[in-house]
Amino acid sequence: MWTTFAATVGGSAAGLTGLTFIVVAFRFDVVATSQEYRNRAAQTVSLFLTTTVTASLVTLPQPTWALGVELLVAAAASASLLAVLDHAARRGTSQHARPILVVALVVFAAGITTAGLFATAGSTDGMGFYAASSLLGLTWGVYGTWVFLTQAGTDQINAAANVQDQPGTVPTA
């Protein structure tokens, strides 16, 4: 009963993964030189890939308990990777984890985990959690891609503008 939803979400996530690669390539000069942006881009791709992989698992004809085990493995792998990438994005800075990001990533992984736990017990009653996580992954991933497109490098431009506005500085050509 969830295969149509999963196929739709999986196709959307796969397409958005490609869009993210295009956006990163478009802003490559900024992303390549920023440890934070490289790791945030990897987080965005990880959200989309987790959504694509879990959608593929849901559409496979298999016993419900097997789907549950696969969802649990996917959730654990995704949560681990997302946490490592968040830590790497903040490495070398005094930044703390952003609460909204932590909540979004925890809810994303927890929804997949909950669906996996229900499925492991032989029930599809938890697939609503999978659906919510998939939609959250798509939404948060699109937000991340939008940030790369519109904000990557603006902190450098703003810093340069602020220096030029200071008395005694010579504007650059």
C-alpha positions in Angstrom: 0.0 0.0 0.0 3.0 2.3 0.5 4.8 1.5 -2.7 3.2 4.4 -4.8 4.1 6.9 -2.1 7.6 5.5 -1.8 8.2 5.5 -5.6 7.1 9.1 -5.8 9.2 10.2 -2.9 12.2 8.2 -4.1 12.0 9.7 -7.6 11.7 13.2 -6.1 14.7 12.6 -3.9 16.8 11.2 -6.7 16.0 14.2 -8.9 16.8 16.6 -6.1 20.1 14.9 -5.5 21.0 15.8 -9.1 19.8 19.3 -8.6 22.0 19.6 -5.5 25.1 18.5 -7.5 24.3 21.2 -10.1 23.9 23.9 -7.4 27.2 22.8 -5.7 28.9 22.9 -9.1 27.5 26.3 -9.8 28.8 27.6 -6.4 32.0 25.4 -6.6 34.4 28.3 -5.9 32.8 28.9 -2.5 31.9 25.3 -1.6 35.3 23.9 -2.5 37.1 26.4 -0.2 34.7 26.1 2.8 34.9 23.0 5.1 31.5 24.0 6.4 29.8 24.2 3.0 31.4 21.0 1.8 30.1 19.1 4.8 26.7 20.7 4.7 26.4 19.8 1.0 27.3 16.2 1.9 24.6 16.3 4.6 22.0 17.5 2.0 23.0 14.7 -0.4 22.9 12.2 2.5 19.3 13.2 3.3 18.3 12.8 -0.3 20.1 9.5 -0.7 18.6 8.1 2.5 15.2 9.0 1.3 15.9 7.4 -2.1 17.3 4.2 -0.6 14.5 3.8 2.0 12.0 4.4 -0.7 13.6 1.6 -2.8 13.4 -0.7 0.2 9.7 0.0 0.7 8.9 -0.8 -2.9 10.8 -4.1 -2.9 8.5 -7.1 -2.5 9.7 -8.7 0.7 8.5 -9.8 4.1 7.6 -6.9 6.4 10.2 -8.0 9.1 12.9 -7.8 6.5 11.9 -4.3 5.5 12.0 -3.4 9.2 15.6 -4.6 9.6 16.6 -2.8 6.4 15.0 0.5 7.6 16.7 0.1 11.0 20.1 -0.3 9.3 19.4 2.6 6.9 18.4 4.9 9.8 21.5 4.0 11.9 23.8 4.5 8.9 22.1 7.8 8.0 22.1 9.2 11.6 25.8 8.3 12.0 26.8 9.9 8.7 24.7 13.0 9.4 26.2 13.5 12.8 29.8 13.0 11.5 29.2 15.5 8.8 27.7 18.0 11.2 30.7 17.7 13.5 33.1 18.1 10.5 31.2 21.2 9.3 31.8 22.8 12.7 35.4 21.6 13.1 37.9 24.4 13.7 35.2 26.9 14.6 33.6 27.9 17.9 30.1 27.1 16.5 27.8 24.9 18.4 25.3 22.6 16.8 22.3 24.5 15.6 19.3 23.3 17.6 16.9 23.4 14.6 19.3 21.3 12.5 19.8 18.8 15.3 16.0 18.5 15.8 15.4 18.0 12.1 18.1 15.4 11.7 17.0 13.5 14.8 13.4 13.5 13.8 14.4 12.3 10.3 16.3 9.3 11.6 13.8 8.6 14.4 10.9 8.4 12.0 12.7 5.8 9.9 13.8 4.0 13.0 10.2 3.9 14.3 8.8 2.6 11.0 11.6 0.0 11.1 10.7 -1.1 14.6 7.0 -1.6 13.7 7.9 -3.5 10.5 10.4 -5.7 12.4 7.4 -6.7 14.6 5.5 -7.5 11.4 3.3 -4.4 11.3 3.0 -1.7 8.7 1.2 0.6 11.2 4.4 2.6 11.6 4.8 3.6 7.9 3.3 7.0 8.7 6.5 7.7 10.5 8.5 6.7 7.4 6.3 9.0 5.3 6.8 12.0 7.7 10.6 11.4 7.7 10.7 11.2 3.9 8.9 14.5 3.6 11.1 16.1 6.2 14.2 14.8 4.4 13.0 16.3 1.1 12.0 19.6 2.8 15.2 20.0 4.7 17.3 18.9 1.7 15.6 21.5 -0.5 16.3 24.1 2.2 20.0 23.1 2.3 20.3 23.4 -1.5 18.6 26.8 -1.4 21.1 28.0 1.2 24.0 26.9 -1.1 22.5 28.7 -4.0 21.6 32.0 -2.3 23.9 32.3 0.7 27.2 30.5 0.1 30.0 33.0 0.0 27.8 36.0 1.1 29.6 36.2 4.4 32.9 36.8 2.5 31.3 39.4 0.3 29.7 41.2 3.3 33.0 41.1 5.2 34.8 42.7 2.2 32.0 45.4 2.0 32.4 46.2 5.7 36.1 46.6 5.3 35.6 49.0 2.4 33.2 51.1 4.4 35.7 51.7 7.1 37.4 55.1 7.2 40.9 55.1 5.9 40.5 52.1 3.6 41.1 52.2 -0.1 38.3 50.6 -2.2 39.4 47.8 -4.4 38.7 47.8 -8.1 
